[in-house]
Structure formats: structure tokens, C-alpha cells
Amino acid sequence: MSGKISVLLVDDHAVVRAGYKTYLALSNRIEQIYEADRGETACQLYTQHLPDLVVMDLSMPGIGGFETIRRLLVRDPSCKILVFSIHNELVYVTRALKAGAKGYITKSSVPETLMTAVCKISQGGTYVEPELAQQLAVSLAMDQDESEKIKQLSPREFDVFCLLANGYTVRKAAEKLCLSYKTVCNHGTAIKEKLGVETLTELTLLASRQGLINVNQE
């Protein structure tokens, strides 16, 4: 995209918004800056002004950040959203990107990062703060590796794996699957070897990363 950029700032702290607005206004690329203190207002202002980019926090009163992302994209699937949050945990980054945000930076990043992200996303690109992007790449590679290891489990081993990861004792898992205690113990040993873990805690953490905790075992 060429020309000037219009931005909608969404943050429940007026002082924070003022700081962002002052910084963005220094750039000759920014034409108009709108402000909202919560998601509900952001959705209304977006419909009214159709800004080129939405820069928003996640932790806000009312519907909150993730629901705001969802509603904005329902209204306009082409809506470009940059999350600007205090949270640097990967769970927030991945959830925001999966929800449809085009970028993610933290409030602890240097000021220039905000303008870089705004320009890149407004032009149709994506932007994740470099340190977070590196962590995300490592996490995705780890997830893929773990996913491949899980695929090596036999159907019965997978059943045992899910039960143990969800808190079943060996004896309870054996009763659930109508297997002997020794058979489940043997499966447990094989599972740990295939997954490259040594303890039940490591096994549970791996299952959690793969979204297998609280799988319905009834």
C-alpha cells in the first residue's frame, strides 16, 4: 500500500494511548489516528472510519482483546491488526496470530519497532518482534518434532499415553483399557522411549504442548 496510513489505537489506558499517538504522529507516513479504550468501541470506530491498521492491546475490560480480533475480522476479513501487548509469553503470541492478527510486538520493545511493524503490516506484510519470532520458530519446530514422535506410537500405546498424561494411574489405566497392570507398565516404558522422556511429568508436559490434556477419556 502506498500513501498515508490511518491507524486505530485500542488501549484502555489513556496515558499509554497518548504516548503511542505522539510517537506515531511524528512519522509523515501517518495521516489519521483514532482512539478506543475497549474492544466494543474499537469495533464501532472501525466500521465508521475503516482505518488501514488497528494497533491494540489484549488486556482490556469488556470483551477483551481476542474477542475484539474475532469481531473485527467478522466485520472485515481484510482487517489488519497489530497486537501491542505487555505479554511476551508465546501462548499469547500464538493465540493472537491464530485469531487472525498480522503482527505481535511487546510494550517493552524499542519505539522504532512499533513504526516498523505498522508500516510493514499496512503494506500487506506481517511482523513479529524478532526475539519472539525466534522463540516461536523454535517452539514450532519442537512441536512438529514431538508430533512426529507421537505418530510413532501404536494405537494402544496412544491410548495409554493419553490416559497417563491425563492423570490416570497405571492401575486405573489398565482397568479402563481392560489390560493387565504389567501390560500397561510395558506400554508406559515403550512410550517414554519413543517420546524421549524419562518421567511422567515430562510426558504430561509434552501431552499438554500437543493439546492432549483433558482429552475426553470417559
Secondary structure, 3 states (H helix, E strand, C coil): CCCCEEEEEECCCHHHHHHHHHHHHCCCCEEEEEEECCHHHHHHHHHHHCCCEEEECCCCCCCHHHHHHHHHHHHCCCCCEEEEECCCCHHHHHHHHHHCCCEEEECCCCHHHHHHHHHHHHCCCCEECHHHHHHHHHHHHHHHHHHHHHHCCCHHHHHHHHHHHCCCCHHHHHHHHCCCHHHHHHHHHHHHHHHCCCCHHHHHHHHHHCCCCCCCCC
